[in-house]
Amino acid sequence: MITKAIDYEIIDALNNKVIIPGIEVDICDTCGEKFFGYEAAVKLEEIKKKGNRVTLYLNPELQKQIKNLAEKHERSFNEEVNFLLETTLSEGLRC
């Protein structure tokens, strides 16, 4: 057995194809079969259940700035994050 971090493809709850980077698996060096440890299996199940959601880990200062913008624009925190991402991405596509 060889332990290796791989990029693993799953289908989520909304039937989207998702690539999960860095999943640690044990791979049989004879037949290539993959064995997932407990932590990897739990991580994959959580991602499958979430569907089309993204988890962001923001530093406290950035989180505070987004919260203030959301209040200013009378949006929820998630709505503000979505607005910022959509605006930034659409501007990037015009370049």
DRENKOL-543688 format. One record per residue (C-alpha): residue in one letter; chain; x, y, z. Coordinates in Angstrom, 2 decimals, padded with zeros to 5 digits, m for minus. Layout:
<sites>
SITE   r   c         u         v         w
SITE   a   A         X         Y         Z
...
</sites>
This chain:
<sites>
SITE   r   c         u         v         w
SITE   m   A    000.00    000.00    000.00
SITE   i   A    001.12    003.50   m000.82
SITE   t   A   m000.37    006.56    000.91
SITE   k   A   m000.84    009.42   m001.51
SITE   a   A   m002.75    012.73   m001.77
SITE   i   A   m004.83    012.78   m004.96
SITE   d   A   m007.39    014.99   m006.67
SITE   y   A   m010.65    013.05   m006.46
SITE   e   A   m013.78    013.60   m008.55
SITE   i   A   m017.26    013.24   m007.06
SITE   i   A   m020.84    014.06   m008.05
SITE   d   A   m022.50    016.33   m005.46
SITE   a   A   m026.13    016.52   m004.28
SITE   l   A   m027.06    018.75   m007.25
SITE   n   A   m025.46    016.34   m009.74
SITE   n   A   m022.46    018.62   m010.34
SITE   k   A   m019.01    017.19   m010.98
SITE   v   A   m016.63    018.41   m008.25
SITE   i   A   m012.86    017.91   m008.03
SITE   i   A   m011.62    017.60   m004.44
SITE   p   A   m007.88    018.32   m004.23
SITE   g   A   m005.55    016.66   m001.76
SITE   i   A   m007.66    013.71   m000.59
SITE   e   A   m005.37    011.28    001.20
SITE   v   A   m005.87    007.67    000.12
SITE   d   A   m004.07    004.37    000.44
SITE   i   A   m003.48    002.86   m003.00
SITE   c   A   m002.70   m000.81   m003.56
SITE   d   A    000.61   m000.94   m005.42
SITE   t   A   m000.48   m004.20   m007.07
SITE   c   A   m004.00   m003.52   m008.38
SITE   g   A   m004.41    000.26   m007.92
SITE   e   A   m007.54   m000.01   m005.73
SITE   k   A   m008.04    003.07   m003.53
SITE   f   A   m008.90    002.90    000.17
SITE   f   A   m010.19    006.00    001.93
SITE   g   A   m009.47    006.59    005.60
SITE   y   A   m012.17    007.83    007.95
SITE   e   A   m011.26    011.54    007.63
SITE   a   A   m011.22    011.44    003.84
SITE   a   A   m014.56    009.59    003.72
SITE   v   A   m016.18    012.13    006.08
SITE   k   A   m014.82    015.04    004.04
SITE   l   A   m016.16    013.56    000.79
SITE   e   A   m019.61    012.93    002.30
SITE   e   A   m019.82    016.51    003.61
SITE   i   A   m018.98    017.87    000.17
SITE   k   A   m021.55    015.61   m001.51
SITE   k   A   m024.28    016.81    000.87
SITE   k   A   m023.51    020.52    000.43
SITE   g   A   m024.35    020.55   m003.23
SITE   n   A   m023.54    023.83   m004.91
SITE   r   A   m022.15    025.59   m001.83
SITE   v   A   m018.73    027.01   m001.17
SITE   t   A   m017.08    027.45    002.21
SITE   l   A   m014.87    030.50    002.54
SITE   y   A   m012.42    031.03    005.36
SITE   l   A   m011.95    034.78    005.71
SITE   n   A   m009.55    036.62    007.94
SITE   p   A   m011.41    038.62    010.63
SITE   e   A   m010.68    042.03    009.08
SITE   l   A   m012.03    041.03    005.66
SITE   q   A   m015.07    039.42    007.27
SITE   k   A   m015.75    042.67    009.16
SITE   q   A   m015.44    044.73    005.95
SITE   i   A   m017.88    042.48    004.10
SITE   k   A   m020.30    042.56    007.05
SITE   n   A   m020.21    046.39    007.00
SITE   l   A   m020.84    046.45    003.25
SITE   a   A   m023.75    044.03    003.64
SITE   e   A   m025.35    046.26    006.28
SITE   k   A   m024.78    049.35    004.11
SITE   h   A   m026.44    047.66    001.11
SITE   e   A   m029.16    046.01    003.24
SITE   r   A   m028.10    042.52    002.18
SITE   s   A   m027.25    039.41    004.16
SITE   f   A   m023.59    038.51    004.52
SITE   n   A   m023.98    035.69    001.95
SITE   e   A   m025.80    037.96   m000.49
SITE   e   A   m022.99    040.50   m000.21
SITE   v   A   m020.32    037.83   m000.82
SITE   n   A   m022.24    036.58   m003.87
SITE   f   A   m022.62    040.14   m005.17
SITE   l   A   m018.91    040.85   m004.74
SITE   l   A   m017.91    037.62   m006.46
SITE   e   A   m020.32    038.08   m009.36
SITE   t   A   m019.23    041.71   m009.87
SITE   t   A   m015.54    040.85   m009.72
SITE   l   A   m015.90    037.88   m012.07
SITE   s   A   m018.01    039.75   m014.62
SITE   e   A   m015.50    042.63   m014.64
SITE   g   A   m012.65    040.15   m015.09
SITE   l   A   m014.36    038.58   m018.10
SITE   r   A   m014.54    041.97   m019.85
SITE   c   A   m010.74    042.43   m019.74
</sites>
